[in-house]
Amino acid sequence: MNAHIESLTLSQVQARLEALHPRLQQLPPPGSRPLTIAGRVCGWITARATEAVQALEGVRVEHEAVHVGARFVNPSAALNALLANVAVALKEAGCARGWRDELLDVVGEGCRLGAIERAAVRPMGLLTRAVHLNAWTPDGRLYVARRSATKSTDPDMLDTLVGGLAGAGEDMDTALVRESYEEAGLAETDIAQRDPMRTIVRMHRRLPEGYQVEDVLISECVLADSVTPRNIDGEVSEIMAVTPEQLWQLLTEEQFTLEASLVILDSLRSRLMQTA
């Protein structure tokens, strides 16, 4: 498996990772303010999102920060109801992109406070957690996926075989197993020998709809020859297995999404360090 990466060097991969850093660590969008929920610091809300929610009961806008549900003890049904109202207000103002009817955890100062519609997290700069799986063939190729042309973000770009956000109340392993089935048709037994999940970075990235604050977690495994990944949820148009040399060319041509580039380069670096 490692023999295929002999043509790459650790310094090449490290340099590529360092080149990504300015895109991974950015200040909040201009006009954003710190956001607290239930009295805990949670994110950075954009100026447009602040305007959309400022009239809601339970929202207090100050020059220094925006406070949501300051009087609530978290977690509570009342706080979740307020968060649902905030999400709807953002949707009606055109701030919430790609409404999914999918809830994500709201986390502040390391505590789970409640849950909110996925489309609302970027305008509010809330922390999300993304799980990725790098799945290799026994002969050292890496499975990668091409995103559907209908995806709202990065259509037609290459991606990791499995990658997605943990839902409300999900632990990271549960999220990875779910995403592995939805995106690649993999059963839990197919990835039973995967490495433990590990966090490689917390991203801070400006987006058109707001601010991406995201922990990126990865795991790796070798799929048996008898296992052939296939997409289930319709969000992938193609799955292929590529050699590290082909992978490197695709990376240098910037064919991958930013997150996928980071995850794959981190994996290549780890494998090169193991063989050094």
C-alpha positions in Angstrom: 0.0 0.0 0.0 2.8 2.4 0.9 4.9 1.5 -2.1 2.7 3.6 -4.4 3.6 6.9 -2.7 7.4 6.6 -3.0 7.4 9.2 -5.8 6.0 11.8 -3.4 8.0 13.5 -0.7 7.0 14.6 2.8 8.2 18.2 2.0 6.0 18.3 -1.1 2.9 17.3 0.8 3.7 19.6 3.8 4.2 22.6 1.4 0.8 21.9 -0.1 -0.8 21.8 3.3 0.8 25.0 4.3 -0.4 26.7 1.1 -4.0 25.8 2.2 -3.7 27.5 5.6 -4.8 31.0 4.5 -8.0 29.6 3.1 -8.6 27.5 6.3 -8.1 30.3 8.9 -9.9 33.5 8.0 -11.4 36.3 10.2 -15.2 36.6 10.3 -17.0 38.5 7.6 -16.9 42.3 7.9 -19.7 43.5 10.2 -20.1 40.2 12.0 -20.6 40.3 15.8 -20.0 37.7 18.5 -23.1 35.6 19.2 -24.2 34.2 22.5 -26.9 31.6 23.0 -28.2 30.9 26.5 -25.4 33.0 27.8 -22.6 31.1 26.2 -20.4 32.3 23.3 -21.4 30.3 20.2 -20.4 32.0 17.0 -20.2 35.0 14.8 -23.5 36.3 13.3 -23.4 38.3 10.1 -24.7 41.8 9.7 -27.5 40.6 7.4 -28.5 37.8 9.8 -28.5 40.2 12.7 -30.9 42.5 10.8 -33.1 39.5 10.1 -33.5 38.4 13.7 -33.3 41.6 15.7 -37.0 42.0 16.1 -37.6 38.5 17.5 -38.6 38.1 21.1 -35.7 36.6 22.9 -33.0 38.3 20.8 -31.1 41.2 22.1 -28.7 43.1 19.8 -25.9 45.2 21.3 -23.0 47.0 19.8 -20.5 44.4 21.0 -22.6 41.2 20.5 -25.9 39.6 19.7 -27.6 37.6 22.4 -30.1 34.8 21.8 -32.1 33.3 24.6 -30.1 34.9 27.4 -32.8 34.1 30.0 -33.0 30.4 29.1 -31.3 27.6 30.9 -29.8 25.2 28.3 -30.9 22.8 27.0 -34.6 23.5 27.0 -37.7 23.1 24.8 -38.2 26.9 25.0 -34.6 27.5 23.7 -35.1 25.1 20.9 -38.4 26.8 20.0 -36.6 30.2 19.9 -33.8 28.7 17.7 -36.5 27.4 15.3 -37.9 30.9 15.1 -34.5 32.3 14.4 -33.9 29.8 11.6 -37.3 30.7 10.0 -36.5 34.4 10.2 -33.2 33.8 8.5 -34.9 31.8 5.8 -37.6 34.5 5.2 -34.8 37.1 4.9 -32.9 35.0 2.3 -30.0 34.3 4.6 -30.5 30.6 5.1 -29.1 28.8 2.0 -30.3 25.3 1.1 -32.9 24.6 3.7 -32.6 20.9 4.6 -35.2 20.2 7.4 -32.1 18.8 9.2 -31.1 19.7 12.7 -27.5 20.2 13.9 -26.3 20.7 17.5 -25.8 24.2 18.8 -22.6 24.1 20.9 -21.3 26.9 23.1 -18.2 26.9 25.2 -18.0 23.1 24.9 -21.6 22.5 25.9 -24.5 21.3 23.8 -27.2 23.9 24.1 -29.9 22.8 21.7 -30.4 22.2 18.0 -31.1 24.3 14.9 -31.8 23.9 11.2 -28.7 23.2 9.2 -29.2 26.1 6.8 -29.0 28.6 9.8 -25.5 27.6 11.1 -23.3 29.5 8.6 -25.2 32.9 8.9 -24.7 32.5 12.7 -21.1 31.2 12.5 -22.0 28.2 14.6 -19.6 25.3 15.2 -20.2 22.2 13.1 -18.4 18.8 13.0 -17.6 17.1 9.7 -16.6 13.4 9.5 -14.6 12.1 6.6 -13.5 8.6 5.6 -10.4 7.9 3.5 -11.0 4.4 2.1 -8.1 2.7 0.4 -7.9 -0.4 -1.8 -5.6 -3.3 -0.8 -3.2 -2.3 -3.6 -2.9 1.3 -2.4 -5.4 3.3 -4.4 -7.7 5.8 -2.7 -11.5 5.9 -3.4 -12.7 9.4 -4.3 -16.1 10.7 -5.2 -17.3 13.4 -7.7 -20.0 15.6 -6.3 -23.3 15.8 -8.2 -23.7 18.7 -10.6 -26.9 19.6 -8.6 -25.0 20.2 -5.3 -25.4 23.8 -4.1 -21.8 24.0 -3.1 -18.8 22.8 -5.1 -20.8 21.0 -7.8 -18.8 18.5 -10.0 -15.7 18.8 -7.8 -13.9 15.8 -6.4 -14.4 14.9 -2.8 -13.5 12.3 -0.2 -15.4 9.1 -0.6 -17.3 9.9 2.6 -17.8 13.3 4.2 -20.6 15.0 6.0 -21.8 16.8 9.1 -22.8 15.1 12.3 -26.5 15.6 13.0 -28.1 16.7 16.3 -27.4 14.3 19.1 -25.1 12.1 17.0 -21.7 11.0 18.2 -18.9 11.0 15.6 -18.7 7.3 15.0 -22.5 7.1 14.5 -22.3 10.0 12.0 -19.5 8.3 10.1 -21.3 5.0 9.8 -24.4 6.8 8.6 -22.6 8.9 6.1 -20.6 5.8 4.9 -23.8 4.1 3.9 -25.6 7.1 2.4 -22.6 8.3 0.3 -20.8 5.0 -0.5 -23.2 2.2 0.3 -20.8 0.8 2.9 -22.1 -1.4 5.7 -20.8 -1.0 9.2 -19.0 -4.3 8.8 -17.2 -3.0 5.7 -15.5 -0.3 7.8 -15.1 -2.2 11.0 -11.3 -2.1 10.9 -11.2 1.7 10.5 -8.8 3.8 12.4 -10.1 5.8 15.4 -11.6 9.2 14.5 -9.2 12.1 14.9 -9.6 15.9 14.6 -7.1 17.5 12.2 -8.2 21.1 12.2 -10.9 23.6 13.2 -11.6 25.7 10.1 -12.6 29.3 10.2 -13.6 30.2 6.6 -15.7 33.1 5.1 -18.5 31.9 2.9 -21.1 33.8 0.8 -23.8 32.9 3.3 -21.7 33.5 6.4 -18.9 31.9 8.4 -17.8 28.3 8.5 -16.5 27.2 11.9 -15.9 23.5 11.6 -14.0 20.7 13.3 -12.8 18.3 10.6 -12.4 14.7 11.7 -11.1 11.8 9.7 -10.8 8.0 9.8 -9.1 5.6 7.4 -9.6 2.0 6.4 -8.7 -0.5 3.7 -11.7 -1.9 2.0 -11.7 -5.6 1.0 -11.5 -6.4 -2.7 -15.0 -7.8 -2.5 -16.4 -4.3 -1.5 -17.4 -1.9 -4.2 -18.5 1.6 -3.0 -21.7 2.9 -4.6 -23.6 6.1 -3.9 -27.1 5.8 -2.3 -28.3 9.4 -1.6 -27.8 10.8 -5.2 -25.3 13.4 -4.1 -22.4 11.7 -6.0 -22.1 11.3 -9.7 -19.0 9.1 -9.8 -16.8 7.0 -7.5 -13.3 6.0 -8.6 -10.1 4.6 -7.2 -6.9 6.5 -8.0 -3.2 6.0 -7.3 -1.4 8.4 -5.1 0.4 9.8 -8.2 -3.0 10.5 -9.9 -4.2 11.9 -6.5 -1.3 14.3 -6.4 -1.9 15.5 -9.9 -5.6 16.1 -9.1 -4.6 17.9 -5.9 -2.2 20.2 -7.7 -4.8 20.9 -10.4 -7.2 21.9 -7.5 -9.8 19.4 -8.6 -10.8 18.7 -5.0 -12.9 20.7 -2.6 -10.9 22.6 0.0 -11.9 20.2 2.8 -11.2 17.1 0.7 -7.7 18.5 -0.2 -7.0 19.0 3.5 -8.2 15.5 4.5 -6.3 13.7 1.7 -3.1 15.6 2.2 -3.2 14.9 5.9 -3.5 11.2 5.0 -0.6 11.3 2.6 1.5 13.1 5.1 0.8 10.4 7.7 1.6 7.6 5.4 4.9 9.2 4.3 5.9 9.7 7.9 5.2 6.0 8.6 7.6 5.0 5.8 10.3 7.6 6.5 
